[in-house]
Amino acid sequence: MNILLIGSGGREHALASALAKSPLCERLFSAPGNPGTAAFGQNRPDLDVADHGAVLNFCAEQAIGLVVIGPEVPLVAGLVDSLAAAGIRAFGPTKAAAQLEGSKGFTKDLCAEYGIPTAAFARFTDREAALAYLADRGAPIVVKADGLAAGKGVVVAETLDQAQVAVRAMLSEPGAEIVIEECLFGEEASFFALCDGTRAVPVGTAQDHKRVFDGDRGPNTGGMGAYSPATILTPALERTVMETIIAPTLAGMRARGTPFTGILYAGLMLTAEGPKLIEYNTRFGDPEAQVLMPRLAGDLVPALLAACDGDVSGIAIPFDESRAALTVVMAAAGYPGAVMRGSVIRGVAEAEADENVIVFQAGTRAEDGRLLADGGRVLTVTALGTSMMEAQARAYAAIARIDWPEGFCRRDIGRRAVAREVAGGGI
């Protein structure tokens, strides 16, 4: 079949590499795509994915049998609904179900209704009421913008002053809404489940690094690196997550008449009381996809089709459990703030000379035979190894071969996993 992949980031480059390997994939189109996805099929930068009519016409013209939607914005905008109405298989949740990512308040209310473990919270549209709540609760405390914010709409305030500044900024626009919640303590992990509206099967774990600087300092970002598997998520903890978080979420969404189909990505805090939900994403993460896809030991496409067709009961997405993957994001100077575009990147081919290294492209563009930076998070350098320590060493060795003075990266991605490995935990 012909497959259309929606998106242009490092996640989509990783997904393109997995989709193109499938014997079921005859032709792969990426809209708009990037220089990395072009190696696996045809980019269509001319296709406006926000124009649902244009996407439907393209699918008809190219006999598209499956549409895979990478980013959250088209999901929240209801692209799956438009495709499904036209009889086109689309992997991802409907607009109503995508509220699990599109509205933090929606998800917190669902947690409260169905007893899903999460941080205590309150929702606000009124600034003075929010400030009064802060004064009563104190710090540390977490302030979140309700809607999509590309991973940057969260402030973990260590002081009351920081929290007040965040509240004033987030509620400065008419119609804005925020969630204020208790600050959970523990280690974060990411858990992925493939869902068909009724059932779910686990499809891997990872650990992201959200803060921009080493030592988990600085503002939150879309993610500065990740590794997989997240060894802190033991089989027993994974069962707990499935039973206490994923299953009641699916039951609640189905009861509300908005069944969830697609990838449910649970961002977790592993607290002393057990796993608690921080937030949901309703698609493969970025940069988590860049460590999940290289560890695939089977065909991704049948699993996506099974979810679209409403039955994942016989599906398993196998991973190479003998291999660890670690990815480091190279970002443009100034990220997550304003960045300069157009600087030249050299050395990607040299970095990929190691067969265990893949440089996934995100914020890049090709121009006159050169690769140029064209975003905040620009490259994700992924390495595989028989241990996390080996994968980490390979990733940073590859970064040393990339010539891009205008870029920067964290130097401590995977430190917790490596420390556990040194202590005898294995991959």
Disulfide bonds with the S-S distance in Angstrom:
none
